[in-house]
Amino acid sequence: MNTTRSFILFASAVALGLTACSSASGESPESGAETAAVEIADSQFQPQDIEVASGTSITWTNVDDVPHTVTFDDSPVASSDELGDGDSFTATFDDPGTFSYVCALHPEMSATVTVAG
């Protein structure tokens, strides 16, 4: 593979990676910060349980046609407002621990975030 083609492929991969890491809520995680995503679909948090490193920003995106929330029982981060179809909510987890959350509108929807120390 020639050098020019290798550079173009590398630049394309970097551009795609930067696009994938941007926050749908309009908030940008700090430069160099880790990010993770949870999708709200079919009245479920997907993945239901997520483990992240301290300092990671998680973005929840509702792709359901009904509203949902991300409501924490006991967490150092705030809960979301009601999220309509296509809306996102981002929170950064700095404190280690396991944090349970539900959809306040559909309490049978539950999940956890585990933050490694």
Secondary structure, DSSP 8 states (H G I E B T S, - for coil): --HHHHHHHHHHHHHHHHHHHS-TTS----TT--EEEEEEETTEEESSEEEEETTEEEEEEE-SSS-B--EESS-SS-----B-TT-EEEEEE-S-EEEEEEETTEEEEEEEEEEE-
